[in-house]
Amino acid sequence: MQDKEEERSLINVEKRLNSEGFTADFRVKDGRLHTISEESAKSYAPDEVTIVDFYRFEGESDPSDMSILYALETSDGARGTISSAYGTYGDTDALEFLKQVEDLGKNLDKSHK
């Protein structure tokens, strides 16, 4: 079993997710999620994306130095990650897009009950 401190390192979580198939790097631009790779440049609307998991990290010396890493899967099976600072310094476009994805997921959960 991995040491809890080791697991909470952003680099180690990214390595683990990469080994689980979350290999694409994503960014948000103009309200859509885009792959960063030139070989397979695609973009996705919020309803084409699922948040599989997310991880929050606090800075060792400053609790306000926080970031968040999302593991995402798209409707066509692309799996990858996107990260952002959390709070004041966050990427507002990315955080707004991911909130839309999260809200869509909650609505789907409710409709299946």
N, C-alpha and C positions, 0 to 999 in steps of 0.2 A: 504494500500500500504506500502511495506517495505521501510524503510529509505535507501537512496542510499548508505550511508557509510556501513550499515549493510549488504547490498546485495554484496558489493565488498569484503567482507571478504572471504578468501579461504574456511574456515570451513563452513560458511553459504551457499556458492555456492555448495560445496560438499553435504551438507545436502539436499538442494533443489533438486539437480540432483538425489541423492539417492532416494528421495521420488517420483521422476518421472521415476524410473525404471533403472537408470544407477548405477547398484549395483556391477558389476564386477570391479576388479582392474586389470589393464593391465601393462605389461612391455615389452620392446623391447629387443630381444636377437637374434643374428645371422640373422638380417634382417627381422625378423618376430615378430608380436605382439603375446604375450602369456598371457593367463589368469594366475593370481597368485594363485588362488584356486587349492588345490590338488584334490578336488572332481571332478572338470571338467576341467582338464588341456588340453587346446587346443591352437593351434597357427594358425595365419592368415597371409597371404601375403597382401601386400598393396592393391591389387585389390579386396580384400575381406572385406575391412574396409571403412567406411564412417565417416567423421568428421561431427558430428551433430552441434556442437557449440564449442567455445573456449573462455577462459577468461584470461586476463592478469592482473597480480597483481604487484604493485610496493611496495617496502619496505617503511615503514613510514619515516624512517630516512635517507635512502640511495636509491635514484632512480635507482641505478645500481643493487640493490638487487631485481631482478624481477623474477617472475615465471609465468608459463603458465599452465592452466588446460584445457585438451581436453575432451569433451564428445563424445564418439565413439559408433558406432553400426557396428556389423559384419554381414556378409552375412547370417549367421545362426540365427541372431536375438539377439545375446548377446549384452548387452548394459552396458557400464562402462566408467571409466575415467582413464586417465594417466596424470601425471604432471611432469614438468621438470623446472629446473632453465632456465632462458632465457638469451641468450647472452654468454659471456665468460665461465660461469660455467654450461652451459646447458649440458644435456645428449645428446651427438652428435648422438649416435645410434638412440635414440627416435626421435630427431628432424629431422634427415635425413629420417627416415621411414615415419613420418607424412608429410614431404614435398612431398614424393612420392605419398602418399594418396591424398594430396591436388591437386597435378598436375594431377593425374588420374581423379579426380572429375572435374577439369576445362576442360579436354579433353572431358569428357562425356557431359558436359554442351554445349560445342561447337557443338558436333555432333548431338544434339537434337534440334538445332535452324534452 
